[in-house]
Amino acid sequence: MNENITKRNQLLAQKVIKGLESRNMSGYYAADKDEALKIALELIPEQSSVTMGGAMSAHEIGLVDALKNGNYNFIDRDAEEDKRAAMLKAYDADYFLTSANAITEDGIMVNIDGNSNRVSAIAQGPKHVIAIVGMNKVCDDVDGAMKRARNVAAPINAQRFGLSTPCAKTGSCMDCKSPDTICCQFLITRFSRHEGRIHVILVNDSLGF
């Protein structure tokens, strides 16, 4: 990555981490994907039960493969016949992996969801939540974060899943009520009541959508 971008990301990440800490969440900065993987594995003890909400960023840093091949109880909903049962196991898991559709400079995370299994698990249930977040997702404020979630993340995910939504065709949010909409639930995580539960790893890379 360009040296100037890296320097900017390092400085901006410290601001985000300070914001997260003020909100009872833990923040970490990883200079690259390898360091992000190292930090994540240091946070997850072996033999822990781990599941996820479809976070592409966790795949991109190699975390999912490391958990599947390591000494962990990885609950892979995609490999389960009963996907609903696999999703429900997330609420009692030791660790839940996710990302954020956007995060503000002062540490507020924004996520949108279609089935709501991801946002509900972030909000309550799993003992720990680890979010892998590329620096491409940092926004000025909540308004900017909401716009990014709706106009960047949602259209790309709708296209990725082959959904018939206006945003999949236009590339931007149309505030639709399509049967295929993935913007069913919006979660703004501005504070964690439980200290040590939510961990955010900021990665000096462009990850996810």
C-alpha contacts under 8 A as a table, 3 or more apart, distances in Angstrom:
res1	aa1	res2	aa2	distance
1	M	5	I	7.02
1	M	6	T	6.59
1	M	205	D	7.69
2	N	5	I	5.30
2	N	6	T	6.23
3	E	6	T	5.07
3	E	7	K	6.23
4	N	7	K	5.13
4	N	8	R	6.21
5	I	8	R	5.07
5	I	9	N	6.05
6	T	9	N	5.01
6	T	10	Q	6.14
6	T	204	N	6.71
7	K	10	Q	5.16
7	K	11	L	6.43
8	R	11	L	5.30
8	R	12	L	6.08
9	N	12	L	5.02
9	N	13	A	5.77
9	N	135	M	6.76
9	N	204	N	6.45
10	Q	13	A	5.21
10	Q	14	Q	6.50
10	Q	29	Y	7.54
10	Q	204	N	7.70
11	L	14	Q	5.39
11	L	15	K	6.76
12	L	15	K	5.16
12	L	16	V	6.40
12	L	105	E	7.33
13	A	16	V	4.99
13	A	17	I	6.01
13	A	29	Y	6.47
13	A	135	M	7.70
13	A	202	L	6.82
14	Q	17	I	5.01
14	Q	18	K	6.11
14	Q	29	Y	7.72
15	K	18	K	5.18
15	K	19	G	6.31
15	K	105	E	6.35
15	K	106	D	6.70
16	V	19	G	4.99
16	V	20	L	6.16
16	V	27	G	7.73
16	V	104	T	7.17
16	V	105	E	4.84
16	V	106	D	5.17
16	V	107	G	5.08
17	I	20	L	4.96
17	I	21	E	6.15
17	I	26	S	7.20
17	I	27	G	4.73
17	I	28	Y	6.73
17	I	106	D	7.86
17	I	107	G	6.76
18	K	21	E	5.16
18	K	22	S	6.32
18	K	27	G	7.77
18	K	106	D	7.30
18	K	107	G	7.58
19	G	22	S	5.14
19	G	23	R	6.49
19	G	105	E	7.17
19	G	106	D	4.23
19	G	107	G	4.47
19	G	108	I	7.79
20	L	23	R	5.05
20	L	24	N	6.52
20	L	25	M	5.03
20	L	26	S	6.12
20	L	27	G	6.14
20	L	106	D	6.82
20	L	107	G	4.44
20	L	108	I	7.25
21	E	24	N	5.12
21	E	25	M	5.09
21	E	26	S	5.64
21	E	27	G	6.91
22	S	25	M	7.38
23	R	107	G	7.37
23	R	190	R	6.53
23	R	191	F	4.53
23	R	192	S	6.28
24	N	191	F	6.17
24	N	192	S	5.37
24	N	193	R	6.96
24	N	194	H	7.33
24	N	195	E	5.50
24	N	196	G	7.50
25	M	191	F	7.30
25	M	192	S	6.21
25	M	195	E	6.59
25	M	196	G	6.54
25	M	197	R	7.14
25	M	198	I	5.29
25	M	199	H	6.05
25	M	200	V	7.59
26	S	196	G	6.81
26	S	198	I	6.36
26	S	199	H	4.72
26	S	200	V	6.15
27	G	199	H	5.88
27	G	200	V	4.81
27	G	201	I	5.92
27	G	202	L	7.27
28	Y	39	I	8.00
28	Y	199	H	7.82
28	Y	200	V	6.28
28	Y	201	I	4.78
28	Y	202	L	5.96
29	Y	36	A	7.72
29	Y	201	I	5.89
29	Y	202	L	4.85
29	Y	203	V	6.04
29	Y	204	N	7.62
30	A	33	K	7.13
30	A	35	E	5.27
30	A	36	A	5.00
30	A	39	I	7.75
30	A	201	I	6.89
30	A	202	L	6.07
30	A	203	V	4.83
30	A	204	N	6.16
31	A	35	E	6.31
31	A	36	A	7.52
31	A	203	V	6.26
31	A	204	N	5.13
32	D	35	E	5.47
32	D	36	A	6.31
32	D	203	V	6.02
32	D	204	N	5.41
32	D	205	D	6.51
33	K	36	A	4.95
33	K	37	L	6.20
33	K	60	E	7.76
33	K	61	I	4.92
33	K	62	G	7.97
33	K	203	V	6.72
33	K	204	N	7.71
33	K	205	D	7.42
34	D	37	L	5.15
34	D	38	K	6.30
34	D	61	I	6.68
35	E	38	K	4.96
35	E	39	I	6.20
36	A	39	I	5.20
36	A	40	A	6.18
36	A	61	I	6.82
36	A	132	I	7.91
36	A	201	I	6.70
36	A	202	L	7.81
36	A	203	V	6.36
37	L	40	A	5.15
37	L	41	L	6.20
37	L	61	I	5.89
37	L	62	G	6.63
37	L	63	L	5.83
38	K	41	L	5.32
38	K	42	E	6.21
39	I	42	E	5.12
39	I	43	L	6.42
39	I	201	I	7.76
40	A	43	L	5.18
40	A	44	I	6.52
40	A	63	L	7.53
40	A	130	I	7.63
40	A	201	I	7.65
41	L	44	I	5.14
41	L	45	P	7.38
41	L	63	L	7.79
42	E	45	P	7.04
44	I	48	S	6.85
44	I	95	Y	7.39
45	P	48	S	5.84
46	E	70	G	7.84
46	E	71	N	5.46
46	E	72	Y	5.41
47	Q	71	N	5.57
47	Q	72	Y	4.31
47	Q	73	N	5.90
48	S	72	Y	5.45
48	S	73	N	5.89
48	S	94	D	5.96
48	S	95	Y	7.31
49	S	72	Y	6.33
49	S	73	N	4.50
49	S	74	F	5.84
49	S	75	I	7.14
49	S	93	A	5.35
49	S	94	D	5.16
49	S	95	Y	6.38
50	V	72	Y	7.21
50	V	73	N	6.08
50	V	74	F	4.84
50	V	75	I	6.04
50	V	90	A	7.80
50	V	93	A	5.89
50	V	94	D	6.04
50	V	95	Y	4.75
50	V	96	F	5.85
50	V	97	L	7.46
51	T	74	F	5.88
51	T	75	I	4.98
51	T	76	D	6.58
51	T	77	R	7.91
51	T	90	A	5.90
51	T	93	A	6.83
51	T	95	Y	6.51
51	T	96	F	5.11
51	T	97	L	6.21
52	M	55	A	6.84
52	M	75	I	7.94
52	M	76	D	7.89
52	M	90	A	7.33
52	M	96	F	5.13
52	M	97	L	4.38
52	M	98	T	5.97
52	M	118	R	7.76
53	G	96	F	7.54
53	G	97	L	6.48
53	G	98	T	5.67
53	G	117	N	7.05
53	G	118	R	4.90
54	G	98	T	7.02
54	G	118	R	7.92
55	A	58	A	5.56
55	A	59	H	7.01
55	A	97	L	6.98
55	A	98	T	4.97
55	A	99	S	5.59
55	A	208	G	7.61
56	M	59	H	5.16
56	M	60	E	6.20
56	M	99	S	7.81
56	M	207	L	7.65
56	M	208	G	5.34
57	S	60	E	4.90
57	S	61	I	6.43
57	S	98	T	7.92
57	S	99	S	6.51
57	S	132	I	5.94
57	S	133	V	6.90
57	S	134	G	7.56
57	S	207	L	5.40
57	S	208	G	5.03
58	A	61	I	5.63
58	A	62	G	6.55
58	A	63	L	5.36
58	A	64	V	6.11
58	A	97	L	7.18
58	A	98	T	7.19
58	A	99	S	7.57
58	A	132	I	6.15
59	H	62	G	5.20
59	H	63	L	5.86
59	H	64	V	5.36
59	H	65	D	7.31
60	E	63	L	7.56
60	E	207	L	7.12
60	E	208	G	7.87
62	G	65	D	5.59
62	G	66	A	6.25
63	L	66	A	5.05
63	L	67	L	6.20
64	V	67	L	5.23
64	V	68	K	6.17
65	D	68	K	5.08
65	D	69	N	6.06
66	A	69	N	5.27
66	A	70	G	5.79
67	L	70	G	4.99
67	L	71	N	7.20
67	L	72	Y	5.97
67	L	74	F	6.40
68	K	71	N	7.99
68	K	72	Y	7.10
68	K	74	F	6.04
75	I	86	A	6.93
75	I	89	K	7.85
76	D	79	A	5.43
76	D	80	E	6.59
76	D	86	A	7.34
77	R	80	E	5.12
77	R	83	K	5.51
77	R	86	A	5.10
77	R	87	M	6.53
78	D	81	E	7.99
78	D	83	K	7.01
80	E	83	K	5.70
80	E	86	A	6.63
82	D	85	A	5.43
82	D	86	A	6.45
83	K	86	A	4.96
83	K	87	M	6.13
84	R	87	M	5.05
84	R	88	L	6.21
85	A	88	L	5.09
85	A	89	K	6.41
86	A	89	K	5.23
86	A	90	A	7.05
87	M	90	A	5.45
87	M	91	Y	7.83
87	M	117	N	6.79
88	L	91	Y	5.88
88	L	92	D	7.87
89	K	92	D	5.65
89	K	93	A	6.39
90	A	93	A	5.02
90	A	96	F	6.75
90	A	121	A	6.90
90	A	125	G	7.47
90	A	126	P	6.28
91	Y	121	A	6.07
91	Y	124	Q	7.43
91	Y	125	G	4.24
91	Y	126	P	4.77
92	D	125	G	6.04
92	D	126	P	5.23
92	D	127	K	7.23
93	A	96	F	6.69
93	A	125	G	7.80
93	A	126	P	4.97
93	A	127	K	6.51
94	D	126	P	5.79
94	D	127	K	4.98
94	D	128	H	5.94
95	Y	126	P	6.05
95	Y	127	K	6.16
95	Y	128	H	4.71
95	Y	129	V	5.64
95	Y	130	I	7.07
96	F	121	A	7.46
96	F	122	I	7.69
96	F	126	P	6.12
96	F	127	K	7.95
96	F	128	H	6.21
96	F	129	V	4.77
96	F	130	I	6.21
97	L	129	V	6.03
97	L	130	I	5.05
97	L	131	A	5.98
97	L	132	I	7.70
98	T	118	R	7.52
98	T	122	I	7.95
98	T	129	V	7.32
98	T	130	I	6.22
98	T	131	A	4.73
98	T	132	I	6.43
99	S	130	I	7.77
99	S	131	A	4.43
99	S	132	I	4.84
99	S	133	V	5.43
100	A	103	I	6.59
100	A	109	M	6.23
100	A	110	V	6.16
100	A	111	N	5.59
100	A	131	A	6.80
100	A	132	I	7.55
100	A	133	V	6.18
100	A	137	K	7.65
101	N	109	M	7.72
101	N	110	V	5.91
101	N	111	N	5.08
101	N	112	I	7.10
101	N	137	K	6.77
101	N	145	A	7.76
101	N	148	R	7.31
101	N	149	A	5.14
101	N	153	A	6.13
101	N	209	F	7.00
102	A	109	M	5.99
102	A	110	V	5.25
102	A	111	N	6.88
102	A	137	K	4.78
102	A	138	V	6.02
102	A	139	C	6.76
102	A	145	A	5.08
102	A	146	M	7.39
102	A	148	R	6.53
102	A	149	A	6.11
103	I	107	G	6.22
103	I	108	I	5.49
103	I	109	M	4.36
103	I	110	V	6.03
103	I	137	K	6.05
103	I	138	V	4.96
103	I	139	C	6.01
103	I	142	V	7.91
103	I	145	A	6.18
104	T	107	G	5.23
104	T	108	I	5.16
104	T	109	M	6.52
104	T	138	V	5.49
104	T	139	C	4.76
104	T	140	D	5.56
104	T	141	D	5.05
104	T	142	V	6.22
104	T	144	G	7.99
104	T	145	A	6.38
105	E	108	I	7.59
105	E	138	V	6.26
105	E	139	C	6.10
105	E	140	D	5.58
105	E	141	D	6.66
106	D	141	D	7.64
107	G	190	R	7.30
108	I	142	V	7.21
108	I	188	I	6.90
108	I	189	T	5.71
108	I	190	R	4.79
108	I	191	F	7.74
109	M	145	A	7.98
109	M	187	L	7.98
109	M	188	I	5.77
109	M	189	T	5.07
109	M	190	R	6.70
110	V	142	V	7.65
110	V	145	A	6.40
110	V	146	M	6.67
110	V	149	A	7.25
110	V	186	F	7.33
110	V	187	L	5.78
110	V	188	I	4.74
110	V	189	T	6.45
111	N	119	V	6.70
111	N	149	A	6.93
111	N	186	F	5.87
111	N	187	L	5.17
111	N	188	I	6.65
112	I	119	V	7.11
112	I	149	A	6.89
112	I	150	R	7.98
112	I	154	A	7.92
112	I	182	I	7.48
112	I	183	C	5.73
112	I	184	C	7.15
112	I	185	Q	5.58
112	I	186	F	4.50
112	I	187	L	6.21
113	D	116	S	5.03
113	D	117	N	7.72
113	D	118	R	6.83
113	D	119	V	6.47
113	D	182	I	5.61
113	D	183	C	5.58
113	D	184	C	5.87
113	D	185	Q	5.29
113	D	186	F	6.65
114	G	181	T	6.73
114	G	182	I	3.83
114	G	183	C	5.60
114	G	184	C	5.02
114	G	185	Q	6.59
115	N	118	R	7.74
115	N	182	I	7.51
115	N	184	C	7.48
116	S	119	V	5.37
116	S	120	S	5.88
116	S	184	C	7.45
116	S	185	Q	6.26
117	N	120	S	5.35
117	N	121	A	6.16
118	R	121	A	5.31
118	R	122	I	6.32
119	V	122	I	5.08
119	V	123	A	6.21
119	V	185	Q	7.57
119	V	186	F	7.65
119	V	187	L	6.15
120	S	123	A	5.12
120	S	124	Q	6.20
120	S	125	G	7.92
121	A	124	Q	5.25
121	A	125	G	5.63
121	A	126	P	6.39
122	I	125	G	7.57
122	I	126	P	7.67
122	I	129	V	6.48
123	A	187	L	7.96
123	A	189	T	7.66
126	P	129	V	6.81
127	K	197	R	6.41
128	H	196	G	7.56
128	H	197	R	4.52
128	H	198	I	5.95
128	H	199	H	7.75
129	V	197	R	6.02
129	V	198	I	4.76
129	V	199	H	6.12
130	I	198	I	6.05
130	I	199	H	4.80
130	I	200	V	5.86
130	I	201	I	7.43
131	A	198	I	7.69
131	A	199	H	6.20
131	A	200	V	4.72
131	A	201	I	6.12
132	I	200	V	6.13
132	I	201	I	5.02
132	I	202	L	6.39
132	I	203	V	7.30
133	V	137	K	6.92
133	V	200	V	6.98
133	V	201	I	6.01
133	V	202	L	4.97
133	V	203	V	6.06
133	V	207	L	6.90
134	G	137	K	5.89
134	G	138	V	7.91
134	G	202	L	5.71
134	G	203	V	4.72
134	G	204	N	6.33
134	G	205	D	5.43
134	G	206	S	5.17
134	G	207	L	4.72
134	G	208	G	7.26
135	M	138	V	5.61
135	M	202	L	6.23
135	M	203	V	5.84
135	M	204	N	5.73
135	M	205	D	6.05
135	M	206	S	6.29
135	M	207	L	7.74
136	N	205	D	7.06
136	N	206	S	5.17
136	N	207	L	7.05
137	K	148	R	7.93
138	V	145	A	7.65
139	C	142	V	7.64
139	C	144	G	5.71
139	C	145	A	5.46
139	C	148	R	7.95
140	D	144	G	6.07
140	D	145	A	7.40
141	D	144	G	5.29
141	D	145	A	6.13
142	V	145	A	4.83
142	V	146	M	6.01
143	D	146	M	5.20
143	D	147	K	6.26
144	G	147	K	5.06
144	G	148	R	6.16
145	A	148	R	5.07
145	A	149	A	6.15
146	M	149	A	5.07
146	M	150	R	6.15
147	K	150	R	5.21
147	K	151	N	5.71
147	K	152	V	7.75
148	R	151	N	5.26
148	R	152	V	5.16
148	R	153	A	6.61
149	A	152	V	5.78
149	A	153	A	4.95
149	A	154	A	6.11
150	R	153	A	6.17
150	R	154	A	5.20
150	R	155	P	7.30
150	R	172	S	7.37
150	R	173	C	5.69
150	R	183	C	7.67
151	N	154	A	6.20
151	N	155	P	6.30
151	N	167	C	7.90
151	N	171	G	7.15
151	N	172	S	4.66
151	N	173	C	5.13
152	V	155	P	5.91
152	V	156	I	6.39
152	V	171	G	7.76
152	V	172	S	7.08
152	V	209	F	6.85
153	A	156	I	5.45
153	A	157	N	6.11
153	A	209	F	4.91
154	A	157	N	5.19
154	A	158	A	5.98
154	A	167	C	7.54
154	A	173	C	7.64
154	A	182	I	6.99
154	A	183	C	7.25
155	P	158	A	5.05
155	P	159	Q	6.18
155	P	167	C	4.98
155	P	168	A	5.06
155	P	171	G	5.50
155	P	172	S	6.15
155	P	173	C	7.05
156	I	159	Q	5.14
156	I	160	R	6.05
156	I	168	A	7.07
156	I	171	G	7.56
156	I	209	F	6.79
157	N	160	R	4.79
157	N	161	F	6.14
157	N	209	F	7.51
158	A	161	F	5.31
158	A	162	G	6.14
158	A	163	L	5.16
158	A	164	S	7.57
158	A	165	T	6.97
158	A	167	C	7.40
158	A	168	A	5.54
158	A	181	T	7.90
158	A	182	I	7.14
159	Q	162	G	4.98
159	Q	163	L	6.10
159	Q	168	A	5.13
160	R	163	L	7.77
163	L	168	A	7.01
163	L	180	D	6.00
163	L	181	T	7.94
164	S	168	A	6.61
164	S	169	K	7.83
164	S	178	S	7.97
164	S	180	D	6.15
165	T	168	A	5.27
165	T	169	K	6.85
165	T	176	C	7.64
165	T	178	S	6.13
165	T	180	D	6.04
165	T	181	T	6.17
166	P	169	K	5.28
166	P	170	T	6.10
166	P	171	G	7.99
166	P	172	S	7.95
166	P	173	C	7.38
166	P	174	M	6.28
166	P	176	C	7.01
166	P	178	S	7.89
167	C	170	T	4.99
167	C	171	G	4.93
167	C	172	S	4.88
167	C	173	C	5.11
167	C	174	M	6.21
168	A	171	G	5.64
168	A	172	S	7.66
170	T	173	C	7.96
173	C	176	C	7.55
176	C	181	T	7.06
177	K	181	T	6.45
178	S	181	T	5.12
181	T	184	C	6.75
183	C	186	F	7.11
189	T	192	S	7.47
192	S	195	E	6.64
192	S	197	R	7.50
192	S	198	I	7.11
194	H	197	R	5.78
195	E	198	I	7.63
196	G	199	H	7.25
203	V	206	S	7.88
203	V	207	L	7.96
